[in-house]
Amino acid sequence: LPRWRRQPERALAQWRLWDHMDAILTLGVTQLVSVIVGDPPVQQEEGNQIHQAQINSLTTLQKRDLLLLASFYDHSRAMSPMQRWKSLRRKLGFSTWKSQLDLAGGLLVTLVTLLIWSNVTFASLANRLSVFGTWWFWLIMAVGWGPWLKRQTGLLWTSWQINRQVRVIDHQVNTVRGMLSRFERQQLANQPLPSRDRSDDRYELINKLRGILTSLGFDGIAVIMDRVDEPHLINGNPERMKAFLWSMFDNKFLKHPGIGFKLLLPKEVYPYVNRGDREFYERSRLDKQNLIQSLEWTGESLYDLSNVRLAACATMPNAKPSIKDWFEEGISQTELMATLS
């Protein structure tokens, strides 16, 4: 790695808003693909069940969008990326044979040319081989293979840009090119690709993911951030935490429809919020973010919270368990609240 990347402060200073967005998309898309293709660790979770009828209800464009998202953000070690992508395509019932027409055209031109060459009655093998040196032979090859070569070169360049911009996971450039080559030209036209140094494309990709999840019966996306002081690159350093987090304080991002954010941040970060400049406050609009400076609980609030959680875990619908039921009758509710406080 370059020297600047080996320095935590400089590496974290390069962390951008769209890197956070790429991380969210990676987590969401990977889990969704795992459920659809039947990855057991995810499929066993009752709340994540997706039935084949729901998958079949997706429109052709939504199936295209999901495969496109999987090309960029699916990150699982259960199987190879291309094998997993093909498994997803089969589950979705998405046809890709038209995307191979340019390859078929090149192969057909080559086959016809070789058949003609094998039937030409030349006096000797040397004369027959001289056909490969004639201009018309190479012109025919160029006409036959030109569209395929042009398309694959463009997709290779796009895949390299995606690999360069999506930094939260490592892509194999040729693998991404192979996935993108399964789409028809018109299916990729004007589609948002995470190949540029900006957040606009990521917002569009998040909207595509939200639309797919809505059709599959999910209400939205919840993003919970916690323990940001623990990664070895940060290691509890407040300056490094600030460098990592600061790009997330963006009102457009935090208020994006269909996504709920809950950032449980160490108290060492808050002094930097107080010292933020005007540009930071205009971008973050903390007055709209339901900011809680400190999580302080009273005995009464903890008592009520405990009862709510017990009720959520109750197996009988009409049961109203209380934390007081766990103690002897001589212990009053006031004593419990005082102890919790």
Order of alpha helices (4+ residues) and beta strands (2+ residues): alpha-alpha-alpha-alpha-alpha-alpha-alpha-alpha-alpha-alpha-alpha-alpha-beta-alpha-alpha-beta-alpha-alpha-alpha-alpha
